[in-house]
């Protein structure tokens, strides 16, 4: 899917959406203060889209006006989304005090940084969460569209694959690094919590490749060191990719299925040095304060979402296993270097 908003002139919003199906006619829905008020199909043809092979007919242009949304000119808050994907196309909000840049928070943990997302959301005209699940076309639109001048994006991305966009578009990038053993424990518990979903033939598709990994966890006791050793010896490929040096995978590869070699750890360190703001979760408030300062946001610094006690307990058991240390050898070095650097800087 591709999209572009030509203008929001108050009484009319017009743009175009090219759907994933080039034979389909795109549709958008309009919401006012969170309430859906209209669904509009594309009604005008753009010859350039047809000639470029992006759509069979070029019928992709939409128009939101007073006829389909009465009182549009006086509405301070309006959202336009694609009907098929629910991707945000345009958001109208009062522009006082908005951050005027693009910023990307790259999630390094299995759990998104929802506290930071909630804190930053009001300060941007458009926000997109979970971008790691977006298609390449949608990501290209979000990164490259010059009219998205107040845009916050967050999600798990294989960083090198998109770094050229960040550099060319002068996008502010942010990354909060996790403690490796706690993060591994969180990922293992995340899989265990989805065992029932993975075993349901009507629902397992929601987990994609990780369905096998989630089913696999049901056969092991996380409280038993012997069972944990067997767990790491018998890992299916999807679980291995999720657990083996995930920070190095995110920073040092271009595709999720890439094999991690020692050279990837060197690449990861080089890439990490080019991230605009890097923090460590042990110093969450320091990271959040730095982000707010860089963005010019005058607001209280949020507190982090507490990590489950079960994750800390499992992390302690994992630290005692040599096999697990080998699984995280590259991440341990990076995480500790970042933690020490942040601790030293924040103590000044």
VONU-258786 format. One line per 5 residues: their letters; for each residue x, y, z of N, C-alpha, C. Coordinates in Angstrom, 3 decimals, padded with zeros to 6 digits, m for minus. Layout:
// residues N
a	X:Y:Z:X:Y:Z:X:Y:Z; ...
***
This chain:
// residues 348
xxxxx	000.833:m001.195:000.000:000.000:000.000:000.000:000.871:001.250:000.000; 000.460:002.220:m000.812:001.123:003.525:m000.837:000.058:004.598:m000.641; 000.462:005.728:m000.085:m000.511:006.804:000.097:000.197:008.149:000.168; m000.590:009.195:m000.058:m000.069:010.558:000.022:m001.249:011.497:000.233; m001.071:012.468:001.111:m002.088:013.493:001.337:m001.600:014.781:000.694
xxxxx	m002.348:015.257:m000.289:m001.954:016.475:m000.994:m002.102:017.706:m000.108; m003.233:017.790:000.605:m003.460:018.982:001.423:m004.638:018.760:002.359; m004.581:019.450:003.489:m005.722:019.589:004.394:m006.021:021.080:004.455; m007.049:021.488:003.728:m007.381:022.905:003.607:m008.495:023.328:004.548; m008.762:022.505:005.545:m009.828:022.829:006.484:m011.157:022.287:006.022
xxxxx	m011.689:022.846:004.945:m012.992:022.410:004.431:m012.881:021.192:003.531; m011.634:020.807:003.167:m011.444:019.642:002.311:m010.075:019.015:002.584; m010.036:017.685:002.585:m008.787:016.919:002.689:m008.730:016.024:001.460; m007.663:016.140:000.681:m007.592:015.281:m000.498:m006.212:014.652:m000.634; m006.204:013.442:m001.158:m004.972:012.683:m001.339:m005.283:011.419:m002.111
xxxxx	m004.370:010.445:m002.049:m004.605:009.189:m002.754:m004.049:008.010:m001.973; m004.652:006.859:m002.214:m004.224:005.594:m001.602:m004.185:004.532:m002.691; m003.031:003.885:m002.851:m002.908:002.747:m003.763:m002.988:001.477:m002.917; m004.036:000.672:m003.059:m004.174:m000.531:m002.228:m003.198:m001.622:m002.651; m003.042:m002.618:m001.776:m002.166:m003.746:m002.098:m002.653:m004.493:m003.333
xxxxx	m003.956:m004.581:m003.483:m004.547:m005.212:m004.665:m004.697:m004.153:m005.758; m003.917:m004.232:m006.827:m003.961:m003.182:m007.858:m005.269:m003.133:m008.632; m006.124:m004.134:m008.444:m007.420:m004.138:m009.124:m008.514:m003.514:m008.263; m008.236:m003.329:m006.980:m009.253:m002.841:m006.053:m009.330:m001.318:m006.069; m010.472:m000.818:m005.643:m010.652:000.622:m005.445:m010.450:000.903:m003.963
xxxxx	m009.519:001.776:m003.650:m009.194:002.043:m002.252:m010.350:002.750:m001.548; m010.438:002.525:m000.255:m011.461:003.158:000.576:m010.807:003.670:001.843; m011.261:004.802:002.295:m010.763:005.354:003.560:m011.959:005.577:004.493; m011.686:005.562:005.797:m012.743:005.942:006.734:m012.276:007.132:007.556; m013.222:007.957:007.933:m012.949:009.196:008.648:m013.502:009.082:010.058
xxxxx	m012.671:009.449:011.042:m013.097:009.435:012.440:m012.967:010.831:013.023; m013.918:011.187:013.861:m013.906:012.469:014.561:m013.939:012.184:016.053; m012.899:012.611:016.761:m012.788:012.343:018.202:m012.955:010.858:018.499; m012.367:010.005:017.657:m012.394:008.570:017.869:m013.644:007.867:017.388; m014.602:008.591:016.831:m015.858:007.997:016.361:m015.892:008.016:014.841
xxxxx	m016.088:006.844:014.239:m016.117:006.764:012.779:m017.394:007.424:012.256; m017.223:008.348:011.303:m018.370:009.104:010.802:m018.609:008.914:009.311; m017.623:008.399:008.574:m017.818:008.257:007.127:m016.840:007.245:006.559; m017.276:006.575:005.502:m016.403:005.709:004.712:m016.499:006.167:003.262; m015.351:006.424:002.654:m015.321:007.065:001.342:m014.448:006.251:000.398
xxxxx	m014.962:005.972:m000.784:m014.191:005.265:m001.808:m013.486:006.267:m002.711; m012.340:005.864:m003.223:m011.629:006.709:m004.183:m012.520:006.936:m005.399; m012.573:008.187:m005.849:m013.509:008.521:m006.924:m012.848:009.164:m008.134; m011.573:009.523:m008.014:m010.903:010.192:m009.123:m009.707:009.365:m009.584; m009.369:009.528:m010.839:m008.284:008.759:m011.450:m007.010:009.593:m011.530
xxxxx	m005.883:008.947:m011.231:m004.570:009.574:m011.380:m003.824:008.781:m012.447; m003.683:009.371:m013.606:m003.098:008.655:m014.742:m001.672:008.210:m014.462; m000.921:009.011:m013.704:000.480:008.682:m013.430:000.608:007.370:m012.660; m000.333:007.089:m011.767:m000.287:005.837:m011.009:m000.546:004.645:m011.922; m001.446:004.818:m012.864:m001.723:003.739:m013.824:m000.528:003.527:m014.748
xxxxx	000.035:004.610:m015.238:001.157:004.506:m016.174:002.406:003.936:m015.512; 002.539:004.166:m014.201:003.691:003.631:m013.473:003.500:002.168:m013.087; 002.328:001.620:m013.385:002.061:000.222:m013.070:001.701:m000.023:m011.624; 001.361:001.035:m010.887:001.031:000.888:m009.474:m000.428:000.492:m009.265; m001.274:000.807:m010.238:m002.695:000.473:m010.114:m003.272:000.266:m011.505
xxxxx	m004.211:m000.664:m011.606:m004.726:m001.034:m012.930:m005.496:000.094:m013.605; m006.228:000.883:m012.822:m007.036:001.960:m013.407:m006.582:003.345:m012.977; m005.868:003.429:m011.860:m005.471:004.735:m011.334:m006.541:005.401:m010.500; m007.673:004.714:m010.267:m008.753:005.292:m009.460:m008.389:005.178:m007.978; m007.645:006.156:m007.513:m007.075:006.091:m006.164:m007.266:007.387:m005.370
xxxxx	m007.683:008.470:m006.025:m007.772:009.751:m005.331:m009.077:009.847:m004.537; m008.953:010.269:m003.282:m010.122:010.469:m002.426:m010.243:011.945:m002.057; m011.429:012.307:m001.619:m011.664:013.665:m001.147:m012.632:013.627:000.027; m012.194:014.188:001.142:m013.057:014.356:002.310:m013.497:015.810:002.308; m014.806:016.043:002.285:m015.304:017.410:002.211:m016.560:017.580:003.066
xxxxx	m017.171:018.744:002.960:m018.345:019.055:003.769:m019.544:018.184:003.403; m019.555:017.642:002.190:m020.677:016.802:001.781:m020.659:015.450:002.494; m019.480:014.840:002.619:m019.438:013.532:003.283:m019.122:013.622:004.774; m018.564:014.748:005.225:m018.345:014.989:006.656:m018.823:016.410:006.964; m020.098:016.584:007.284:m020.623:017.925:007.555:m019.868:018.614:008.699
xxxxx	m019.583:019.903:008.497:m018.872:020.668:009.512:m017.386:020.411:009.548; m016.833:019.806:008.500:m015.415:019.433:008.476:m014.499:020.612:008.788; m014.798:021.771:008.251:m013.924:022.933:008.417:m013.748:023.323:009.883; m014.746:023.050:010.700:m014.669:023.443:012.103:m014.227:022.349:013.051; m013.850:021.190:012.514:m013.462:020.066:013.371:m011.967:020.122:013.670
xxxxx	m011.573:020.217:014.950:m010.144:020.308:015.269:m009.416:018.967:015.234; m010.150:017.865:015.385:m009.509:016.545:015.450:m010.198:015.586:014.478; m009.449:015.207:013.451:m009.972:014.314:012.416:m008.891:013.297:012.064; m009.286:012.047:011.899:m008.364:011.008:011.442:m008.896:010.365:010.169; m007.988:010.118:009.234:m008.311:009.416:007.997:m007.458:008.156:007.950
xxxxx	m008.098:006.992:007.807:m007.387:005.713:007.782:m007.828:004.881:006.581; m006.932:004.022:006.142:m007.260:003.055:005.101:m008.193:002.006:005.686; m009.259:001.677:004.968:m010.241:000.723:005.478:m009.646:m000.675:005.609; m008.898:m001.123:004.611:m008.416:m002.507:004.590:m007.336:m002.777:005.628; m006.432:m001.827:005.851:m005.291:m002.055:006.744:m005.373:m001.277:008.051
xxxxx	m006.247:m000.290:008.118:m006.379:000.616:009.261:m005.134:001.482:009.479; m004.256:001.556:008.496:m003.081:002.424:008.590:m003.532:003.882:008.556; m002.963:004.684:009.439:m003.286:006.107:009.499:m002.769:006.816:008.251; m003.658:007.498:007.551:m003.297:008.257:006.357:m003.042:009.721:006.710; m003.905:010.274:007.554:m003.777:011.684:007.922:m004.442:011.908:009.273
xxxxx	m003.840:012.785:010.056:m004.406:013.143:011.358:m004.370:014.662:011.502; m005.526:015.227:011.715:m005.620:016.665:011.979:m005.787:016.880:013.481; m004.882:017.640:014.071:m004.971:018.017:015.473:m004.477:019.451:015.605; m004.793:020.127:016.716:m004.229:021.465:016.930:m002.708:021.395:016.888; m002.080:022.306:016.142:m000.637:022.189:015.909:000.213:022.954:016.909
xxxxx	m000.382:023.463:017.963:000.403:024.217:018.944:001.347:023.287:019.709; 002.637:023.586:019.667:003.623:022.853:020.446:003.998:021.489:019.913; 003.632:021.166:018.691:003.993:019.861:018.139:005.483:019.799:017.802; 006.067:018.621:017.952:007.451:018.396:017.527:007.483:018.358:016.001; 008.368:019.133:015.396:008.424:019.227:013.940:009.615:018.448:013.404
xxxxx	009.529:017.140:013.478:010.537:016.254:012.915:009.976:014.841:012.885; 010.730:013.940:012.255:010.413:012.517:012.312:011.316:011.875:013.346; 010.730:011.021:014.178:011.491:010.326:015.211:011.086:008.861:015.217; 012.079:007.982:015.332:011.837:006.539:015.346:012.407:005.956:016.634; 011.547:005.330:017.426:011.975:004.591:018.610:012.051:003.119:018.223
xxxxx	013.270:002.588:018.148:013.474:001.194:017.752:013.383:000.320:019.000; 012.367:m000.525:019.062:012.194:m001.394:020.222:013.186:m002.549:020.172; 013.937:m002.729:021.246:014.884:m003.836:021.328:014.341:m004.994:022.155; 013.245:m004.784:022.854:012.681:m005.817:023.706:011.460:m006.472:023.088; 011.083:m007.611:023.627:009.898:m008.314:023.147:008.641:m007.531:023.483
xxxxx	008.706:m006.735:024.552:007.588:m005.880:024.934:007.877:m004.451:024.480; 006.975:m003.823:023.748:007.211:m002.448:023.297:007.267:m001.480:024.469; 007.943:m000.363:024.256:008.072:000.654:025.302:006.802:001.508:025.313; 005.727:000.926:025.842:004.421:001.584:025.786:004.379:002.872:026.597; 005.150:002.937:027.675:005.171:004.159:028.484:005.716:005.326:027.671
xxxxx	006.808:005.097:026.964:007.380:006.148:026.118:006.453:006.475:024.954; 005.849:005.468:024.372:004.916:005.703:023.272:003.778:006.616:023.722; 003.209:006.307:024.884:002.095:007.111:025.386:002.531:008.532:025.716; 003.765:008.672:026.217:004.257:010.000:026.586:004.548:010.866:025.366; 005.006:010.253:024.273:005.388:011.015:023.085:004.227:011.232:022.120
xxxxx	003.236:010.374:022.170:002.117:010.437:021.221:001.469:011.820:021.113; 001.165:012.514:022.219:000.464:013.801:022.095:001.287:014.894:021.431; 002.584:014.697:021.291:003.465:015.758:020.803:003.763:015.652:019.307; 003.106:014.718:018.631:003.305:014.546:017.194:001.957:014.528:016.486; 001.944:015.047:015.283:000.705:015.043:014.511:000.290:013.621:014.153
xxxxx	001.252:012.797:013.735:000.937:011.422:013.361:001.890:010.464:014.060; 001.335:009.359:014.566:002.137:008.357:015.264:001.780:006.973:014.743; 002.793:006.123:014.670:002.625:004.760:014.172:003.371:003.811:015.103; 002.662:002.837:015.655:003.263:001.868:016.561:003.274:000.482:015.904; 004.203:m000.365:016.353:004.300:m001.712:015.787:004.736:m001.708:014.341
xxxxx	005.624:m000.772:013.968:005.982:m000.622:012.554:006.783:m001.808:012.019; 007.309:m002.649:012.903:008.019:m003.833:012.437:007.127:m004.788:011.662; 005.803:m004.660:011.824:004.854:m005.515:011.108:004.321:m004.847:009.842; 004.738:m003.609:009.585:004.264:m002.914:008.390:004.965:m003.467:007.153; 004.321:m003.318:006.014:004.930:m003.746:004.759:006.059:m002.800:004.370
xxxxx	006.917:m003.270:003.472:008.023:m002.434:002.992:007.500:m001.166:002.325; 006.405:m001.280:001.593:005.856:m000.113:000.912:005.383:000.941:001.901; 004.671:000.507:002.938:004.172:001.465:003.927:005.334:002.131:004.656; 006.344:001.348:005.033:007.505:001.928:005.706:008.206:002.945:004.816; 008.345:002.639:003.544:008.981:003.583:002.624:008.204:004.888:002.560
xxxxx	006.875:004.784:002.522:006.044:005.990:002.508:006.276:006.811:003.771; 006.267:006.151:004.917:006.413:006.866:006.183:007.785:007.518:006.308; 008.820:006.814:005.872:010.173:007.359:005.998:010.459:008.457:004.970; 009.894:008.330:003.779:010.304:009.189:002.667:009.372:010.359:002.383; 008.129:010.314:002.854:007.186:011.385:002.528:007.591:012.688:003.207
xxxxx	007.920:013.727:002.453:008.418:014.968:003.054:007.360:015.751:003.811; 006.075:015.517:003.501:005.024:016.276:004.177:004.705:015.736:005.570; 005.230:014.573:005.913:005.064:014.051:007.276:006.127:014.702:008.158; 005.872:015.930:008.540:006.883:016.722:009.249:006.787:016.607:010.761; 005.737:015.977:011.265:005.598:015.742:012.701:005.121:014.311:012.865
xxxxx	006.076:013.389:012.946:005.744:011.968:012.834:006.601:011.156:013.800; 005.945:010.357:014.640:006.618:009.482:015.599:006.302:008.038:015.245; 007.356:007.235:015.105:007.205:005.828:014.749:007.913:004.971:015.789; 007.331:003.819:016.078:007.923:002.940:017.084:007.679:001.485:016.706; 008.696:000.651:016.910:008.553:m000.767:016.625:009.902:m001.443:016.521
xxxxx	009.883:m002.746:016.334:011.106:m003.538:016.214:011.495:m003.623:014.747; 012.633:m003.044:014.402:013.129:m003.043:013.028:014.533:m003.619:012.976; 014.843:m004.334:011.900:016.231:m004.708:011.628:016.916:m003.434:011.125; 017.658:m002.788:011.993:018.091:m001.401:011.794:018.868:m001.162:010.497; 019.898:m001.969:010.170:020.684:m001.668:008.960:019.859:m001.640:007.678
xxxxx	018.767:m002.367:007.661:017.937:m002.421:006.455:017.305:m001.066:006.148; 017.117:m000.242:007.180:016.432:001.035:006.988:017.312:002.235:007.323; 018.567:001.988:007.646:019.425:003.090:008.089:019.590:004.159:007.020; 019.616:003.773:005.760:019.769:004.777:004.703:018.609:005.769:004.720; 017.400:005.289:005.021:016.254:006.196:005.146:016.479:007.179:006.291
xxxxx	016.965:006.663:007.426:017.162:007.523:008.585:018.168:008.631:008.283; 019.228:008.281:007.558:020.278:009.253:007.252:019.793:010.266:006.222; 019.225:009.779:005.127:018.822:010.665:004.033:017.689:011.594:004.436; 016.800:011.129:005.303:015.651:011.943:005.703:015.892:012.676:007.021; 017.105:012.570:007.555:017.465:013.249:008.807:016.472:012.903:009.922
xxxxx	016.238:011.612:010.098:015.295:011.116:011.097:016.023:010.884:012.418; 015.429:011.359:013.504:015.982:011.124:014.835:015.690:009.685:015.247; 016.726:008.925:015.585:016.546:007.532:015.990:016.867:007.371:017.469; 016.091:006.530:018.140:016.225:006.330:019.582:016.172:004.837:019.879; 016.954:004.403:020.855:017.012:002.978:021.170:017.311:002.798:022.654
xxxxx	016.475:002.010:023.324:016.668:001.686:024.736:017.069:000.218:024.827; 018.294:m000.029:025.272:018.859:m001.381:025.299:018.467:m002.089:026.594; 018.150:m003.372:026.481:017.728:m004.176:027.625:018.922:m004.918:028.246; 018.756:m005.352:029.496:019.722:m006.259:030.112:019.514:m007.632:029.469; 020.548:m008.255:028.889:020.352:m009.441:028.044:019.655:m010.616:028.716
xxxxx	020.021:m010.941:029.957:019.407:m012.099:030.605:017.942:m011.827:030.945; 017.646:m010.624:031.385:016.253:m010.265:031.672:015.435:m010.277:030.387; 016.025:m009.794:029.304:015.317:m009.795:028.025:015.088:m011.223:027.531; 016.080:m012.101:027.672:015.879:m013.489:027.264:014.763:m014.126:028.090; 014.774:m013.882:029.398:013.720:m014.420:030.256:012.351:m013.891:029.830
xxxxx	012.280:m012.613:029.503:011.011:m012.019:029.063:010.525:m012.667:027.775; 011.447:m012.955:026.869:011.071:m013.594:025.607:010.600:m015.032:025.828; 011.264:m015.741:026.721:010.843:m017.107:027.016:009.460:m017.123:027.661; 009.207:m016.201:028.582:007.895:m016.121:029.216:006.831:m015.679:028.214; 007.210:m014.794:027.312:006.284:m014.353:026.261:005.843:m015.549:025.410
xxxxx	006.782:m016.415:025.062:006.439:m017.619:024.305:005.535:m018.541:025.118; 005.883:m018.730:026.391:005.091:m019.623:027.247:003.649:m019.115:027.371; 003.474:m017.808:027.478:002.134:m017.233:027.616:001.282:m017.451:026.366; 001.920:m017.753:025.253:001.191:m017.932:023.995:001.080:m019.394:023.577; 001.336:m020.302:024.510:001.261:m021.726:024.200:m000.141:m022.130:023.764
xxxxx	m001.148:m021.698:024.526:m002.525:m022.070:024.195:m002.920:m021.533:022.824; m002.515:m020.312:022.535:m002.813:m019.726:021.223:m002.151:m020.530:020.109; m000.910:m020.948:020.347:m000.169:m021.704:019.334:m000.762:m023.087:019.109; m001.388:m023.652:020.130:m001.966:m024.987:020.015:m003.374:m024.979:019.432; m003.942:m023.797:019.252:m005.277:m023.664:018.672:m005.147:m023.581:017.149
xxxxx	m005.615:m024.589:016.417:m005.435:m024.579:014.951:m006.116:m023.403:014.259; m007.119:m022.818:014.917:m007.823:m021.685:014.313:m007.172:m020.344:014.638; m006.233:m020.338:015.580:m005.635:m019.076:016.018:m004.119:m019.021:015.863; m003.475:m020.161:015.661:m002.010:m020.202:015.666:m001.389:m019.340:014.572; m002.132:m019.074:013.510:m001.597:m018.250:012.419:m001.202:m016.863:012.904
xxxxx	m001.811:m016.411:014.001:m001.507:m015.076:014.522:m000.053:m014.959:014.965; 000.573:m016.075:015.304:001.958:m016.061:015.778:002.967:m016.259:014.658; 002.507:m016.584:013.474:003.430:m016.776:012.361:004.440:m017.879:012.652; 005.714:m017.595:012.352:006.776:m018.581:012.557:006.967:m018.932:014.025; 006.519:m018.073:014.930:006.746:m018.309:016.352:005.730:m019.273:016.964
xxxxx	004.765:m019.729:016.190:003.805:m020.697:016.722:004.518:m021.976:017.153; 005.436:m022.454:016.334:006.201:m023.655:016.685:007.016:m023.428:017.950; 007.626:m022.257:018.067:008.432:m021.950:019.253:007.572:m021.915:020.506; 006.370:m021.351:020.410:005.482:m021.285:021.568:005.028:m022.680:021.991; 004.696:m023.527:021.028:004.307:m024.908:021.368:005.466:m025.651:022.013
xxxxx	006.661:m025.390:021.553:007.858:m026.058:022.061:008.051:m025.803:023.554; 007.743:m024.604:024.023:007.998:m024.258:025.431:007.140:m025.059:026.400; 006.024:m025.595:025.936:005.121:m026.313:026.834:005.757:m027.564:027.421; 006.791:m028.085:026.792:007.400:m029.343:027.229:008.535:m029.150:028.228; 008.762:m027.917:028.676:009.928:m027.663:029.529:009.535:m026.881:030.778
xxxxx	010.278:m027.180:031.848:010.056:m026.540:033.147:011.113:m025.455:033.348; 010.707:m024.207:033.316:011.653:m023.103:033.449:012.295:m023.030:034.838; 011.686:m023.704:035.813:012.237:m023.666:037.167:013.306:m024.729:037.397; 013.486:m025.643:036.458:014.423:m026.756:036.601:015.646:m026.528:035.713; 016.842:m026.374:036.291:018.048:m026.132:035.484:018.293:m027.216:034.433
xxxxx	018.032:m028.480:034.770:018.232:m029.553:033.794:017.281:m029.396:032.609; 016.044:m029.042:032.911:015.074:m028.829:031.841:015.474:m027.631:030.979; 016.022:m026.604:031.607:016.474:m025.434:030.850:017.621:m025.796:029.909; 018.527:m026.646:030.377:019.640:m027.052:029.504:019.117:m027.804:028.281; 018.149:m028.703:028.514:017.553:m029.424:027.382:016.829:m028.453:026.457
xxxxx	016.194:m027.467:027.035:015.474:m026.451:026.259:016.399:m025.808:025.229; 017.583:m025.406:025.660:018.494:m024.715:024.746:019.182:m025.667:023.767; 019.263:m026.944:024.121:019.838:m027.905:023.177:018.860:m028.267:022.064; 017.563:m028.179:022.341:016.547:m028.674:021.413:015.761:m027.563:020.719; 016.197:m026.342:020.827:015.443:m025.209:020.284:015.111:m025.365:018.796
xxxxx	013.858:m025.139:018.404:013.553:m025.057:016.973:014.125:m023.760:016.401; 014.235:m023.702:015.100:014.895:m022.563:014.450:014.245:m021.232:014.800; 012.923:m021.186:014.840:012.243:m019.917:015.116:012.536:m019.421:016.527; 012.614:m020.340:017.494:012.947:m019.944:018.862:014.405:m019.512:018.961; 015.264:m020.194:018.234:016.686:m019.824:018.213:016.862:m018.392:017.720
xxxxx	016.194:m018.050:016.639:016.327:m016.693:016.095:015.799:m015.647:017.071; 014.775:m016.008:017.841:014.205:m015.060:018.799:015.115:m014.835:019.997; 015.865:m015.874:020.396:016.609:m015.822:021.651:018.105:m015.584:021.489; 018.669:m015.894:020.355:020.125:m015.826:020.197:020.566:m014.396:019.883; 021.254:m013.763:020.824:021.805:m012.414:020.639:020.843:m011.496:019.876
xxxxx	019.652:m011.246:020.427:018.660:m010.464:019.671:019.095:m009.031:019.366; 019.861:m008.407:020.244:020.323:m007.040:019.975:021.305:m007.024:018.806; 022.194:m008.003:018.771:023.134:m008.114:017.651:022.389:m008.392:016.355; 021.346:m009.209:016.434:020.546:m009.491:015.238:019.881:m008.211:014.738; 019.364:m007.415:015.645:018.666:m006.193:015.259:019.607:m005.162:014.645
xxxxx	020.838:m005.093:015.160:021.781:m004.063:014.723:022.777:m004.542:013.672; 023.002:m005.847:013.600:024.094:m006.337:012.766:023.700:m007.159:011.569; 022.394:m007.296:011.300:021.935:m008.065:010.144:020.957:m007.221:009.332; 020.597:m007.727:008.161:019.632:m007.021:007.317:018.299:m007.758:007.207; 018.293:m009.037:007.571:017.070:m009.822:007.506:016.961:m010.659:008.780
xxxxx	015.737:m010.872:009.297:015.563:m011.613:010.550:016.138:m013.021:010.522; 016.179:m013.639:009.342:016.660:m015.025:009.255:018.160:m015.119:009.021; 018.866:m013.997:008.934:020.310:m014.037:008.710:021.030:m014.751:009.851; 022.060:m015.495:009.497:022.887:m016.152:010.505:023.797:m015.116:011.159; 023.986:m015.236:012.479:024.842:m014.294:013.201:026.236:m014.883:013.366
xxxxx	027.227:m014.166:012.882:028.637:m014.534:012.985:029.368:m013.475:013.811; 030.600:m013.756:014.249:031.352:m012.739:015.001:031.434:m011.400:014.275; 031.509:m011.431:012.952:031.579:m010.172:012.201:030.328:m009.328:012.399; 029.186:m009.979:012.640:027.954:m009.226:012.848:027.998:m008.401:014.126; 028.736:m008.893:015.120:028.848:m008.120:016.361:029.632:m006.837:016.127
xxxxx	030.621:m006.890:015.243:031.391:m005.687:014.900:030.503:m004.698:014.148; 029.724:m005.227:013.209:028.787:m004.378:012.470:027.784:m003.746:013.427; 027.298:m004.534:014.385:026.305:m004.034:015.331:026.836:m002.854:016.132; 028.079:m002.947:016.583:028.677:m001.852:017.352:028.797:m000.600:016.488; 029.206:m000.771:015.238:029.332:000.374:014.332:027.977:001.028:014.084
xxxxx	026.962:000.213:013.862:025.621:000.747:013.626:025.104:001.447:014.879; 025.326:000.832:016.031:024.873:001.422:017.290:025.452:002.821:017.493; 026.689:003.018:017.076:027.335:004.323:017.255:026.662:005.420:016.437; 025.861:005.021:015.449:025.192:006.009:014.600:023.738:006.260:015.001; 023.251:005.571:016.019:021.904:005.835:016.532:021.930:007.161:017.290
xxxxx	020.927:007.985:017.084:020.945:009.343:017.640:020.985:009.347:019.164; 020.098:008.583:019.798:020.023:008.538:021.263:019.968:007.076:021.688; 020.909:006.671:022.523:020.963:005.292:023.024:020.922:005.330:024.544; 020.089:004.487:025.132:020.006:004.402:026.581:019.976:002.961:027.036; 019.987:002.775:028.355:019.909:001.436:028.950:018.726:001.414:029.897
xxxxx	018.000:000.306:029.906:016.776:000.267:030.705:017.039:000.420:032.199; 018.235:000.087:032.654:018.567:000.329:034.059:018.567:001.816:034.381; 018.663:002.641:033.350:018.638:004.102:033.510:017.530:004.671:032.616; 016.338:004.141:032.796:015.202:004.521:031.954:014.917:006.015:032.031; 014.878:006.558:033.253:014.558:007.977:033.407:015.586:008.858:032.713
xxxxx	016.853:008.452:032.737:017.890:009.226:032.047:017.636:009.224:030.546; 017.263:008.071:030.017:016.965:007.983:028.588:015.761:008.847:028.233; 014.686:008.721:029.011:013.476:009.493:028.728:013.743:010.993:028.825; 014.523:011.401:029.823:014.842:012.821:029.978:015.644:013.336:028.790; 016.569:012.520:028.297:017.369:012.910:027.129:016.491:013.046:025.892
xxxxx	015.569:012.106:025.714:014.649:012.163:024.573:013.790:013.423:024.648; 013.230:013.694:025.818:012.385:014.881:025.977:013.175:016.155:025.703; 014.404:016.200:026.198:015.230:017.388:025.989:015.533:017.585:024.504; 015.862:016.497:023.823:016.193:016.595:022.396:014.978:017.029:021.575; 013.801:016.597:021.989:012.582:016.930:021.258:011.968:018.254:021.703
xxxxx	012.508:018.836:022.765:011.961:020.092:023.260:010.632:019.933:023.967; 010.420:018.788:024.607:009.163:018.507:025.300:009.299:018.876:026.773; 008.414:019.729:027.248:008.396:020.127:028.650:007.274:019.364:029.342; 007.612:018.212:029.896:006.621:017.345:030.531:007.331:016.460:031.548; 006.595:015.945:032.536:007.211:015.048:033.516:007.762:013.796:032.841
xxxxx	008.917:013.351:033.306:009.521:012.131:032.764:008.760:010.919:033.302; 008.311:010.019:032.439:007.544:008.863:032.904:008.426:007.825:033.584; 007.782:006.976:034.373:008.476:005.847:034.992:008.308:004.618:034.108; 009.280:003.708:034.130:009.192:002.532:033.253:008.115:001.555:033.694; 007.633:000.775:032.757:006.726:m000.317:033.087:007.492:m001.362:033.896
xxxxx	006.985:m001.760:035.067:007.721:m002.737:035.879:007.910:m004.062:035.141; 009.073:m004.653:035.324:009.342:m005.981:034.770:008.815:m007.029:035.743; 008.189:m008.049:035.225:007.571:m009.072:036.062:008.607:m009.760:036.945; 008.285:m010.019:038.219:009.213:m010.745:039.097:009.630:m012.093:038.518; 008.720:m012.748:037.784:009.047:m014.033:037.174:010.193:m013.902:036.179
xxxxx	010.248:m012.772:035.499:011.327:m012.553:034.533:012.663:m012.401:035.245; 012.675:m011.668:036.345:013.922:m011.515:037.108:014.380:m012.858:037.679; 013.432:m013.646:038.189:013.789:m014.944:038.767:014.343:m015.883:037.695; 013.707:m015.912:036.538:014.197:m016.759:035.453:015.549:m016.259:034.952; 015.728:m014.950:034.886:017.013:m014.389:034.450:018.142:m014.837:035.370
xxxxx	017.875:m014.893:036.670:018.905:m015.350:037.613:019.285:m016.805:037.350; 018.306:m017.640:037.020:018.610:m019.040:036.718:019.382:m019.154:035.409; 019.051:m018.320:034.451:019.738:m018.365:033.159:021.201:m017.949:033.284; 021.493:m016.996:034.156:022.879:m016.525:034.319:023.805:m017.643:034.780; 023.244:m018.626:035.465:024.064:m019.714:036.002:024.372:m020.792:034.967
xxxxx	023.794:m020.681:033.780:023.975:m021.703:032.750:024.973:m021.227:031.708; 026.037:m021.977:031.530:027.076:m021.590:030.571:026.532:m021.537:029.141; 025.659:m022.476:028.803:025.099:m022.501:027.452:024.364:m021.202:027.131; 023.688:m020.660:028.122:022.937:m019.424:027.911:023.887:m018.251:027.718; 024.972:m018.227:028.450:025.962:m017.161:028.278:026.502:m017.156:026.849
xxxxx	026.694:m018.341:026.285:027.151:m018.421:024.894:026.086:m017.906:023.926; 024.815:m018.026:024.309:023.723:m017.530:023.476:023.687:m016.002:023.440; 024.259:m015.379:024.453:024.137:m013.922:024.592:025.486:m013.219:024.602; 026.540:m013.904:024.175:027.888:m013.351:024.355:028.067:m011.978:023.721; 027.558:m011.770:022.523:027.719:m010.476:021.859:026.856:m009.402:022.526
xxxxx	025.627:m009.772:022.867:024.721:m008.806:023.484:025.203:m008.368:024.858; 025.792:m009.298:025.609:026.283:m008.964:026.946:027.336:m007.868:026.868; 028.244:m007.991:025.928:029.314:m006.995:025.784:028.729:m005.628:025.447; 027.816:m005.583:024.483:027.234:m004.300:024.086:026.410:m003.684:025.206; 025.566:m004.487:025.824:024.693:m003.972:026.870:025.491:m003.418:028.045
xxxxx	026.525:m004.137:028.447:027.332:m003.684:029.582:028.091:m002.409:029.240; 028.595:m002.308:028.018:029.305:m001.088:027.609:028.364:000.112:027.624; 027.147:m000.082:027.154:026.168:001.007:027.151:025.787:001.383:028.573; 025.559:000.383:029.417:025.173:000.670:030.802:026.252:001.466:031.517; 027.504:001.073:031.343:028.595:001.790:031.999:028.724:003.211:031.469
xxxxx	028.554:003.378:030.163:028.651:004.711:029.566:027.546:005.619:030.082; 026.317:005.096:030.138:025.199:005.896:030.633:025.390:006.224:032.106; 025.833:005.236:032.886:026.047:005.466:034.316:027.081:006.555:034.549; 028.145:006.526:033.770:029.205:007.525:033.914:028.711:008.912:033.521; 027.988:008.999:032.418:027.499:010.296:031.942:026.445:010.866:032.876
xxx	025.558:010.010:033.378:024.462:010.496:034.215:024.943:010.876:035.608; 026.097:010.350:036.012:026.632:010.662:037.341:027.316:012.015:037.385; 027.623:012.587:036.209:028.334:013.871:036.162:027.438:015.014:036.603
***
